[in-house]
Amino acid sequence: MGQTEQKARNGFLDALKGFSILLVVVGHAIQTVPNFDDNILFRIIYSFHMPLFMFLSGVVAACSLKPMNWQFIRNKALTLVVPFIAWYIITYLVSGAYQTTPVWAFFGRLALAPDVGLWFLWILFLDFCMLALVKNLQRHIGTASFLAVWLGIQLLPEVSWLGLPLLKWHLTFFLAGYIVWFYRDKLHGYYKPAVITSAAIFLLGIYFWRRVGDPAFAGKLHAVLTRFNINQFYPTLLLMYHYAMPFAGIGLVTWGVMRLARNKYAYATLAWLGVYTLDIYVSHQYFFPYAVGQGVLHYVSAAVVALGCSLLLSFLVLRRSAVLSRVLLGGRGSSWGWGIRRRISWMWTKLVRRQSQVVTSNELS
């Protein structure tokens, strides 16, 4: 998530990341109200929002020209694993867990289930490790290395340690993002059919999607298959549904952001947010207790407060210090000197001017 402003950036990818982090914040805000799993907006967001981030991370990886060697893995550990551990230490202190839970027990939970912390950072690091393995194997077995590594991960034992179930699920979208971007010229002709298919799958399937457990139609599907003595296809059909929904959501969001590019101000704002996705992700949940109201007002205010305060925390504290930036943001923004005014000016001068170029066939193909 996020890169420093000084690097050459892809405005379209930044806009996609900006929209994605908004989904993350709104989804987490809805979780602050009772019965959030019954909220249709929550179900829509959660059906694809983290696979979307993994997909975009794969795209960003495909844009990189850095050799994927040991130095590459070391750098990813510094930019992803260090903030992952550092923010967990902050949670240990801020939550008051240190008063009741020994430090070894608190961190033991993290090893067994990384999703008690900022799991995205850890799983993204593992994704990059798998990609490095893919690229090194590619010298010997060609593009079959993608399938070989993916199958190798899927066939590992069903254990929860170190987030293996999360890696099995999200590696698919990370590698898909890498492949789609790498072969984008060849895939360009399939764009319209992909959008139509995505819309059909998502609109037909979202009503049945559930965050926990099987989709709502699972029981009827099993009964129908049993009646025709073909219930051996039941697990495969469910797996196809579970993968089809996030891929369909990714397709729709990509199309939606492309259409939004016609509104240069909304598009530039999303692209600006896309620069600070990590800043928002790591700290936004600390501000949810300051939301006001009930029901819809509560999660709307929670989202607004969390988004605004996490950006202020980044601008006024985290990105001002090279040490804090290195430890808590993986080194993003350690060279301050930009100032909030210049950041706003950068948003309009760099992104608004480029918005017409962003949607050219050269960039979106």
C-alpha positions as MATLAB code, in Angstrom:
seq = 'MGQTEQKARNGFLDALKGFSILLVVVGHAIQTVPNFDDNILFRIIYSFHMPLFMFLSGVVAACSLKPMNWQFIRNKALTLVVPFIAWYIITYLVSGAYQTTPVWAFFGRLALAPDVGLWFLWILFLDFCMLALVKNLQRHIGTASFLAVWLGIQLLPEVSWLGLPLLKWHLTFFLAGYIVWFYRDKLHGYYKPAVITSAAIFLLGIYFWRRVGDPAFAGKLHAVLTRFNINQFYPTLLLMYHYAMPFAGIGLVTWGVMRLARNKYAYATLAWLGVYTLDIYVSHQYFFPYAVGQGVLHYVSAAVVALGCSLLLSFLVLRRSAVLSRVLLGGRGSSWGWGIRRRISWMWTKLVRRQSQVVTSNELS';
ca = [
       0.000    0.000    0.000;
       1.307    3.419   -0.900;
       4.571    4.685   -2.265;
       6.454    7.922   -1.802;
       5.468   10.900   -3.875;
       8.911   11.285   -5.368;
       8.632    8.087   -7.401;
       7.038    7.955  -10.798;
       3.441    6.906  -10.206;
       0.588    5.452  -12.172;
      -2.424    7.695  -11.541;
      -4.951    5.005  -12.426;
      -3.471    2.515   -9.950;
      -3.372    5.225   -7.293;
      -7.055    5.985   -7.904;
      -7.895    2.286   -7.589;
      -5.943    2.097   -4.331;
      -7.629    5.260   -3.078;
     -11.069    3.784   -3.761;
      -9.987    0.505   -2.156;
      -8.859    2.138    1.084;
     -12.201    3.947    1.270;
     -13.890    0.541    1.072;
     -11.651   -0.740    3.872;
     -12.472    2.192    6.152;
     -16.218    2.063    5.474;
     -16.297   -1.714    5.901;
     -14.523   -1.529    9.255;
     -16.755    1.366   10.314;
     -19.889   -0.713    9.651;
     -18.408   -3.413   11.882;
     -18.731   -1.012   14.810;
     -22.546   -1.372   14.773;
     -24.522   -4.476   15.861;
     -25.536   -7.110   13.301;
     -23.106   -5.772   10.730;
     -23.154   -9.055    8.812;
     -26.766   -8.330    7.862;
     -25.826   -5.000    6.288;
     -25.915   -5.329    2.494;
     -23.282   -2.605    2.016;
     -20.975   -4.480    4.375;
     -21.501   -7.721    2.456;
     -20.809   -5.985   -0.859;
     -17.567   -4.462    0.435;
     -16.313   -7.587    2.174;
     -16.999   -9.834   -0.794;
     -13.981   -8.399   -2.630;
     -12.203   -5.493   -0.916;
      -9.099   -7.313    0.404;
      -8.722   -9.497   -2.717;
      -8.826   -6.197   -4.630;
      -5.932   -4.839   -2.566;
      -3.961   -8.038   -3.135;
      -4.689   -7.843   -6.858;
      -3.446   -4.244   -6.998;
      -0.351   -5.197   -5.014;
       0.365   -7.821   -7.663;
      -0.034   -5.168  -10.345;
       2.415   -2.883   -8.540;
       4.857   -5.790   -8.263;
       4.596   -6.327  -12.031;
       5.553   -2.679  -12.577;
       8.767   -3.110  -10.580;
      12.059   -3.694  -12.383;
      13.969   -4.688   -9.248;
      15.658   -8.113   -9.276;
      13.792  -10.483   -6.950;
      16.755  -11.744   -4.935;
      17.650  -11.905   -1.256;
      18.047   -8.108   -1.107;
      14.512   -7.771   -2.488;
      13.125   -9.998    0.305;
      15.134   -8.109    2.927;
      13.725   -4.771    1.740;
      10.173   -6.137    1.805;
      10.731   -7.353    5.359;
      11.792   -3.841    6.382;
       8.842   -2.151    4.666;
       6.124   -4.669    5.624;
       7.115   -6.914    8.536;
       8.636   -4.181   10.694;
       5.415   -2.048   10.649;
       3.361   -5.233   11.166;
       5.220   -5.983   14.415;
       5.543   -2.351   15.504;
       1.808   -1.647   15.309;
       1.085   -4.847   17.222;
       3.352   -3.587   20.008;
       1.408   -0.307   19.980;
      -1.848   -2.244   20.249;
      -0.419   -4.164   23.209;
       0.286   -0.886   24.998;
      -2.717    1.235   23.908;
      -5.306   -1.475   24.571;
      -3.985   -2.081   28.073;
      -3.414   -5.762   27.305;
      -0.061   -5.529   29.071;
      -1.964   -5.340   32.377;
      -3.520   -8.788   31.996;
      -1.629  -10.654   29.259;
       2.058  -11.602   29.350;
       3.989  -10.346   26.366;
       4.913  -13.869   25.265;
       1.246  -14.902   25.210;
       0.190  -11.770   23.342;
       2.789  -12.291   20.629;
       2.136  -16.017   20.572;
      -1.362  -15.196   19.362;
       0.133  -13.216   16.498;
       2.211  -16.186   15.353;
      -0.779  -18.515   15.497;
      -3.220  -16.068   13.898;
      -1.733  -12.968   12.227;
      -5.235  -11.622   11.632;
      -5.276  -10.387   15.234;
      -2.894   -7.712   13.923;
      -2.428   -5.918   10.616;
      -2.445   -9.225    8.777;
      -2.424   -7.660    5.318;
       1.191   -6.547    5.766;
       2.364  -10.007    6.799;
       0.481  -11.828    4.044;
       1.687   -9.311    1.454;
       5.257  -10.013    2.572;
       4.662  -13.758    2.099;
       3.137  -13.015   -1.316;
       6.302  -11.196   -2.359;
       8.378  -14.148   -1.110;
       6.268  -16.478   -3.259;
       6.635  -14.149   -6.238;
      10.410  -14.143   -5.827;
      10.289  -17.943   -5.847;
       8.125  -17.862   -8.982;
      10.495  -15.540  -10.822;
      13.519  -17.645   -9.949;
      11.785  -20.856  -11.023;
      10.676  -19.144  -14.231;
      14.227  -19.353  -15.549;
      13.908  -23.137  -15.564;
      10.241  -23.968  -16.225;
       8.877  -20.782  -17.788;
       5.428  -19.447  -16.923;
       4.512  -22.830  -15.415;
       6.329  -21.523  -12.324;
       3.221  -19.488  -11.407;
       1.059  -22.602  -11.340;
       3.738  -24.678   -9.609;
       4.153  -22.257   -6.689;
       0.405  -21.650   -6.395;
      -0.325  -25.394   -6.281;
       2.497  -25.945   -3.824;
       0.944  -23.455   -1.400;
      -2.569  -24.857   -1.869;
      -1.360  -28.395   -1.081;
       0.291  -27.451    2.208;
      -1.295  -28.902    5.378;
      -4.342  -27.153    6.815;
      -2.692  -25.358    9.732;
      -3.355  -21.830   10.969;
       0.221  -20.965   11.905;
       1.755  -17.852   10.378;
      -1.428  -17.070    8.456;
      -1.203  -19.982    6.029;
      -4.982  -20.033    5.329;
      -4.839  -16.317    4.488;
      -1.851  -16.889    2.208;
      -3.630  -19.735    0.395;
      -6.609  -17.480   -0.303;
      -4.934  -14.180   -1.152;
      -1.965  -15.492   -3.142;
      -4.417  -16.248   -5.955;
      -5.372  -12.584   -6.336;
      -1.823  -11.308   -5.904;
      -0.483  -13.551   -8.673;
      -3.528  -12.777  -10.822;
      -2.773   -9.052  -10.566;
       0.821   -9.669  -11.580;
      -0.160  -11.828  -14.561;
      -2.949   -9.523  -15.766;
      -0.672   -6.486  -15.760;
       2.246   -8.322  -17.304;
       0.072   -9.600  -20.164;
      -2.233   -6.578  -20.364;
      -1.533   -5.948  -24.062;
      -2.721   -9.429  -24.986;
      -5.747   -9.223  -22.667;
      -6.935   -5.804  -23.813;
      -9.397   -7.259  -26.322;
     -11.211   -9.137  -23.547;
     -11.963   -5.996  -21.540;
     -15.635   -5.520  -22.464;
     -16.605   -9.204  -22.121;
     -14.828   -9.257  -18.748;
     -16.802   -6.237  -17.501;
     -20.136   -7.707  -18.652;
     -19.321  -11.073  -17.087;
     -18.210   -9.405  -13.851;
     -21.443   -7.410  -13.623;
     -23.592  -10.499  -14.247;
     -21.757  -12.652  -11.690;
     -21.665   -9.977   -9.010;
     -25.286   -8.853   -9.328;
     -26.556  -12.431   -9.328;
     -24.282  -13.663   -6.571;
     -23.978  -10.890   -3.990;
     -27.373  -11.549   -2.399;
     -26.197  -15.010   -1.356;
     -22.701  -14.062   -0.202;
     -21.852  -14.497    3.496;
     -18.680  -13.496    5.301;
     -18.720  -16.604    7.482;
     -19.812  -19.980    6.170;
     -21.337  -21.091    2.905;
     -23.521  -18.891    0.681;
     -27.266  -18.807    1.296;
     -27.988  -21.088   -1.676;
     -25.618  -23.856   -0.473;
     -28.321  -26.037    1.058;
     -30.567  -25.966   -2.027;
     -27.606  -26.536   -4.326;
     -26.571  -29.620   -2.360;
     -30.133  -30.962   -2.431;
     -30.416  -30.527   -6.203;
     -27.063  -32.169   -6.863;
     -27.951  -35.049   -4.558;
     -31.232  -35.623   -6.384;
     -29.323  -36.107   -9.634;
     -26.562  -38.146   -7.937;
     -23.860  -35.612   -8.818;
     -23.217  -34.179   -5.358;
     -19.491  -34.877   -5.831;
     -19.410  -31.552   -7.710;
     -20.737  -29.646   -4.682;
     -17.331  -28.601   -3.183;
     -16.029  -27.567   -6.619;
     -19.059  -25.418   -7.389;
     -18.837  -23.693   -4.004;
     -15.124  -23.023   -4.551;
     -15.856  -21.546   -7.975;
     -18.452  -19.232   -6.404;
     -16.055  -18.126   -3.647;
     -13.428  -17.136   -6.217;
     -15.860  -15.735   -8.795;
     -17.339  -13.120   -6.444;
     -14.103  -11.249   -5.576;
     -12.850  -11.421   -9.160;
     -16.189  -10.015  -10.345;
     -15.932   -7.229   -7.758;
     -12.402   -6.415   -8.922;
     -13.631   -6.170  -12.497;
     -16.510   -3.859  -11.586;
     -14.366   -1.552   -9.456;
     -11.773   -1.283  -12.218;
     -14.481   -0.337  -14.696;
     -16.063    2.110  -12.208;
     -12.811    3.955  -11.521;
     -12.137    4.192  -15.242;
     -15.543    5.814  -15.688;
     -14.895    8.106  -12.728;
     -11.826    9.451  -14.513;
     -14.223   11.709  -16.421;
     -14.673   13.661  -13.186;
     -11.172   15.009  -12.764;
     -11.670   16.282   -9.208;
     -13.123   13.072   -7.765;
     -10.545   11.075   -9.690;
      -7.649   13.239   -8.474;
      -8.873   12.968   -4.886;
      -8.947    9.163   -5.090;
      -5.477    9.132   -6.659;
      -4.211   11.401   -3.879;
      -5.662    9.038   -1.248;
      -3.977    6.176   -3.066;
      -0.590    7.595   -2.078;
      -1.503    7.240    1.610;
      -3.217    3.850    1.717;
      -0.716    2.399    4.177;
      -0.945    5.456    6.439;
      -4.711    5.059    6.608;
      -4.709    1.272    6.926;
      -2.349    1.053    9.894;
      -4.062    3.589   12.152;
      -7.686    4.209   11.150;
      -9.241    1.712   13.557;
      -7.828    3.541   16.581;
     -10.243    6.425   15.904;
     -13.541    4.524   15.636;
     -14.377    5.051   19.348;
     -14.793    8.779   18.608;
     -17.749    8.234   16.259;
     -21.125    9.743   17.165;
     -24.761    8.817   16.628;
     -26.528    5.519   16.055;
     -27.016    3.220   13.069;
     -26.097    4.749    9.720;
     -24.956    8.013   11.322;
     -22.617    6.061   13.566;
     -20.698    4.251   10.862;
     -20.678    7.285    8.571;
     -19.167    9.419   11.323;
     -16.795    6.577   12.234;
     -15.531    6.416    8.656;
     -15.109   10.190    8.353;
     -13.351   10.551   11.715;
     -11.090    7.571   11.113;
     -10.106    8.700    7.627;
      -9.435   12.303    8.635;
      -7.588   11.520   11.853;
      -5.392    8.841   10.318;
      -4.294   11.300    7.611;
      -3.619   14.003   10.190;
      -1.622   11.558   12.290;
       0.458   10.718    9.257;
       1.028   14.307    8.084;
       1.666   15.841   11.505;
       3.541   13.011   13.250;
       4.496    9.857   11.385;
       5.861   11.349    8.163;
       7.689   14.129   10.018;
      10.093   11.696   11.651;
      12.478    9.465    9.727;
      12.483    7.001   12.633;
       8.695    6.809   12.967;
       8.304    6.645    9.229;
      10.762    3.767    8.986;
       9.289    1.777   11.866;
       5.562    2.467   11.421;
       5.235    3.166    7.693;
       8.051    1.105    6.248;
      10.028    4.214    5.312;
       7.290    5.947    3.329;
       7.576    9.714    3.504;
      10.674    9.789    5.704;
      11.971   12.809    3.809;
       9.353   15.349    4.854;
       9.902   18.759    3.280;
       6.663   18.593    1.288;
       4.236   20.212    3.692;
       0.469   19.872    3.579;
       0.028   22.817    1.188;
       2.500   21.399   -1.250;
       0.812   17.995   -1.008;
      -2.534   19.535   -1.911;
      -0.899   21.488   -4.727;
       0.741   18.286   -5.927;
      -2.646   16.568   -5.973;
      -4.143   19.125   -8.333;
      -1.158   19.969  -10.507;
       0.108   16.428  -11.022;
      -3.094   14.406  -11.004;
      -5.703   16.741  -12.429;
      -3.420   17.577  -15.340;
      -2.670   13.931  -15.929;
      -6.215   12.621  -15.592;
      -6.845   12.798  -19.315;
      -3.645   10.851  -19.930;
      -4.487    8.244  -17.315;
      -7.415    6.894  -19.279;
      -5.581    6.588  -22.548;
      -5.398    3.168  -24.097;
      -1.660    3.164  -23.562;
      -2.059    3.137  -19.771;
      -5.223    1.114  -19.363;
      -4.458   -1.597  -21.885;
];
